[in-house]
Amino acid sequence: MRRSCPTLRRCSGSGVRWVLLPARHVGRHGLQAHDMGDSLGIVRILNLTPENSRAVEQAAMLLVDGFRDTGSISWSNLEEALSDVRESFQPGRISRVAVDEAGNVQGWIGGMEEYSGNVWELHPLVVRRDCRRQGVGRALVLDFERQVAQRGGHTILLGTDDENCRTSVGGVDLYPGVLAKAQALENLRQHPFEFYQKAGFEVVGIIPDANGFGKPDILMAKRISSQGERSA
Ligand SMILES: CC(C)(COP(=O)(O)OP(=O)(O)OC[C@H]1O[C@@H](n2cnc3c(N)ncnc32)[C@H](O)[C@@H]1OP(=O)(O)O)[C@@H](O)C(=O)NCCC(=O)NCCS
């Protein structure tokens, strides 16, 4: 990782994390402190629960809006998105939101246990459009890593689809030589695999045509604890 991690301070026993976003993001895109209010550079990350109906609805709205330009047919309406948000409350899941001081959701991250808890799949992750490139996504991933580590997991796996030719592996026939093409992966138009690379994830595979011809799923993983650190 090229930059130092955001400072994390955990409130005692509440599962709530206050995250000070990296100072380098402050003032980006012409925004000054007075434009963004007192919450500038600080988010709170906490469990998303069914009782917090406002946050549940806001998380669902983020899904609908956040993926509309990715070529995905998922979450095309609020009902579908709400159903997926509610699924995240099941056992064996992680569901965390980043909220501002007014309690408004800036981003949502979810995940589920796989391979007897050794591996956790990160899915989904979305940051509100007006909050992007300010460190919120990175803070959510870092918090997710800690959540998984606390549960004894040691690997995070995710699939990041390319459904609208934003990488060198989109819109092409990947056979033969699928793995060679995965190794030569290039970002053409702001595909999020690079965001995950910056968070320490590696490309570990690719599923050709996962979402239709020429629309692969790029698999990425990160080890979050060594074997010796793994709790029994
Ligand atoms: C991908 C996403 C979660 C990133 O969230 P974010 O809050 O904007 O990310 P951050 O500000 O924490 O970025 C961390 C780093 O990744 C980089 N980054 C973020 N998005 C990127 C992208 N699409 N392409 C390349 N780099 C990206 C940032 O520039 C920053 O780099 P730096 O450390 O060198 O400054 C957000 O853009 C999003 O919600 N996208 C739509 C939904 C989506 O694609 N989710 C992922 C599906 S697998």
PDBQT file of the ligand as one rigid body, heavy atoms in Angstrom, charges set to zero:
ROOT
HETATM    1  C1  LIG A 301     -15.311   1.601  -5.981  1.00  0.00    +0.000 C 
HETATM    2  C2  LIG A 301     -15.758   2.518  -4.847  1.00  0.00    +0.000 C 
HETATM    3  C3  LIG A 301     -16.355   1.695  -3.714  1.00  0.00    +0.000 C 
HETATM    4  C4  LIG A 301     -14.549   3.306  -4.319  1.00  0.00    +0.000 C 
HETATM    5  O1  LIG A 301     -14.928   4.079  -3.197  1.00  0.00    +0.000 OA
HETATM    6  P1  LIG A 301     -14.193   5.471  -2.848  1.00  0.00    +0.000 P 
HETATM    7  O2  LIG A 301     -14.706   5.922  -1.540  1.00  0.00    +0.000 OA
HETATM    8  O3  LIG A 301     -14.362   6.413  -3.984  1.00  0.00    +0.000 OA
HETATM    9  O4  LIG A 301     -12.687   5.015  -2.761  1.00  0.00    +0.000 OA
HETATM   10  P2  LIG A 301     -11.498   5.740  -1.921  1.00  0.00    +0.000 P 
HETATM   11  O5  LIG A 301     -11.711   7.216  -1.952  1.00  0.00    +0.000 OA
HETATM   12  O6  LIG A 301     -11.397   5.105  -0.573  1.00  0.00    +0.000 OA
HETATM   13  O7  LIG A 301     -10.247   5.369  -2.807  1.00  0.00    +0.000 OA
HETATM   14  C5  LIG A 301      -9.068   4.714  -2.335  1.00  0.00    +0.000 C 
HETATM   15  C6  LIG A 301      -8.050   4.730  -3.473  1.00  0.00    +0.000 C 
HETATM   16  O8  LIG A 301      -8.576   4.027  -4.619  1.00  0.00    +0.000 OA
HETATM   17  C7  LIG A 301      -8.626   4.898  -5.756  1.00  0.00    +0.000 C 
HETATM   18  N1  LIG A 301      -9.846   4.601  -6.505  1.00  0.00    +0.000 N 
HETATM   19  C8  LIG A 301     -11.121   4.685  -6.064  1.00  0.00    +0.000 A 
HETATM   20  N2  LIG A 301     -11.959   4.314  -7.046  1.00  0.00    +0.000 NA
HETATM   21  C9  LIG A 301     -11.198   3.989  -8.116  1.00  0.00    +0.000 A 
HETATM   22  C10 LIG A 301     -11.499   3.528  -9.432  1.00  0.00    +0.000 A 
HETATM   23  N3  LIG A 301     -12.776   3.329  -9.842  1.00  0.00    +0.000 N 
HETATM   24  N4  LIG A 301     -10.479   3.295 -10.281  1.00  0.00    +0.000 NA
HETATM   25  C11 LIG A 301      -9.194   3.494  -9.885  1.00  0.00    +0.000 A 
HETATM   26  N5  LIG A 301      -8.849   3.928  -8.639  1.00  0.00    +0.000 NA
HETATM   27  C12 LIG A 301      -9.844   4.167  -7.770  1.00  0.00    +0.000 A 
HETATM   28  C13 LIG A 301      -8.663   6.305  -5.175  1.00  0.00    +0.000 C 
HETATM   29  O9  LIG A 301      -8.196   7.253  -6.101  1.00  0.00    +0.000 OA
HETATM   30  C14 LIG A 301      -7.738   6.142  -3.981  1.00  0.00    +0.000 C 
HETATM   31  O10 LIG A 301      -6.404   6.105  -4.464  1.00  0.00    +0.000 OA
HETATM   32  P3  LIG A 301      -5.195   6.846  -3.660  1.00  0.00    +0.000 P 
HETATM   33  O11 LIG A 301      -5.080   6.093  -2.353  1.00  0.00    +0.000 OA
HETATM   34  O12 LIG A 301      -4.017   6.663  -4.561  1.00  0.00    +0.000 OA
HETATM   35  O13 LIG A 301      -5.644   8.265  -3.468  1.00  0.00    +0.000 OA
HETATM   36  C15 LIG A 301     -16.827   3.561  -5.353  1.00  0.00    +0.000 C 
HETATM   37  O14 LIG A 301     -16.299   4.214  -6.477  1.00  0.00    +0.000 OA
HETATM   38  C16 LIG A 301     -18.168   2.959  -5.709  1.00  0.00    +0.000 C 
HETATM   39  O15 LIG A 301     -19.040   2.833  -4.872  1.00  0.00    +0.000 OA
HETATM   40  N6  LIG A 301     -18.343   2.595  -7.012  1.00  0.00    +0.000 N 
HETATM   41  C17 LIG A 301     -19.631   2.056  -7.506  1.00  0.00    +0.000 C 
HETATM   42  C18 LIG A 301     -19.912   0.685  -6.979  1.00  0.00    +0.000 C 
HETATM   43  C19 LIG A 301     -18.778  -0.281  -7.263  1.00  0.00    +0.000 C 
HETATM   44  O16 LIG A 301     -18.218  -0.340  -8.349  1.00  0.00    +0.000 OA
HETATM   45  N7  LIG A 301     -18.426  -1.080  -6.226  1.00  0.00    +0.000 N 
HETATM   46  C20 LIG A 301     -17.395  -2.097  -6.319  1.00  0.00    +0.000 C 
HETATM   47  C21 LIG A 301     -17.979  -3.300  -6.978  1.00  0.00    +0.000 C 
HETATM   48  S1  LIG A 301     -16.871  -4.693  -6.884  1.00  0.00    +0.000 SA
ENDROOT
TORSDOF 0
